Amino acid sequence: MEFLVASSIGLLTTCGTYLLLRGRTFPVVIGLALLSYAVNVFLFAMGRLTINMPPILREGVTEYTDPLPQALVLTAIVISFGMTALIVVLSIRAYLEIGNDHVDGQPVGEPSEAGDKN
């Protein structure tokens, strides 16, 4: 099971990084979402979640679940939702202003600073 979780975190991170390096805005947004999912799964895996244990200390309870990873993941979900919404709005605005969705901002037919065609 540990190998499966570690492999899924690695796959999400790899795919997210690949999509971040794409030339259009939609894959960049999806790449950021995949990276945030990878971070959330990583936080859950580091928390060593246990089953049927209370998250708070009570009298007579010897083992309990650490509530910190759950709180961190909940906070990360809220932050990534706000970040994704902001990036989507910025990419729509850039598309409407420039007329294309390339992340370098160059029009489709013009050469970039490196001298090659987009």
N, C-alpha and C positions, 0 to 999 in steps of 0.2 A: 504494500500500500504506500509506503514511503517513496518507493521508486516511481510509482504512478503520479503522486502529488508533485514530486520534484521534476518529473518529466513534463507535466502539464504547466508548471510555472515556467520552465525553460522554453517550452513551445510558445506560450503566450508572450513571453518577453521577446523571443526571436521574431515572431510575426509582428508584434507591435513596433519593434525597432525597424524592421524592413518597411513597414507601411509608413513610418515617420519619414523615411528617406525618399519617398515617392515625390513626383513633381506636381501633383495636383492636391487640392485641399481636402477633398473627401477622404482619400486614403490616410491622410495625416490625422484627421479627426478619428477615424476608426483605429489607427495605430495608438493614439493616446488613450482611447477607451480600453484597448487590449492591455496596454501597460498598466493602467489603473486596476484592471481585473487581476493581473499578475501580482501586483503589490498586495491586493486584498487577500488573495489565496496564500501568499507568503506570510502575511501577518497571522492568518488563521493557523497555518502550519506551525509557526513559531510559538503559538500560544499553548500548544499541547492540550487541545480541547478534550475534555472527558465527558462521558455520557452519564446522565442521571445523578449529577452532583450539584449541590446548591451553589450559587454564585456568591453567597455571603456567609459569614461565619455565624454559626448558631451554637448553642450549648449542646454538647454531645456529638457534634459533627467533627470527624477527624480529617476528612478530605473534602476539598471544595474546588470549584472551577475558578480559574483566574478571570475576572471580568474585564481586565485591561485590553486583551486582544479584541474582544467583541466591541468595546467602546471605540478602539482605534479604527476598526473596520467600518463601523457605522459612521464615524466622522469622515473617513476617507471616501465613503460612498457619497456623502453629501457634498464634499468638496469636489469630487470628480464630476458629479452631475452639474454643478455650477460652472466648472471649468469647461466642460463639454458644451454647455449652452452658450457660453461666451465665445468660444472658438467657432461654433456654428454661425453665430450672428456676425462675427468678424469676417468669416469666409464668404458669407452671403453679401456683405457690404463690399468686400473687395471684388467679388464677381460683378456686382452691379456697377462699380466704379471703373474697373479695368476692362471688363467685357469677356474675361476668361478666368479659369480657375487654377492657373499655374501659380505655384508658390513663389517663383522668382519675380513676378510682376511684369514680365516682358510680354508684349503682344505676340500672338502666335507666329506671325510672319517675320518679325524682326530678329536679327541675331542678338544673342546675349553678349555679355562682356567678354566671355571666353572666345567669342568668334564663331561658335557653332550654332546650328539651327536648332530651335526647340522642337 
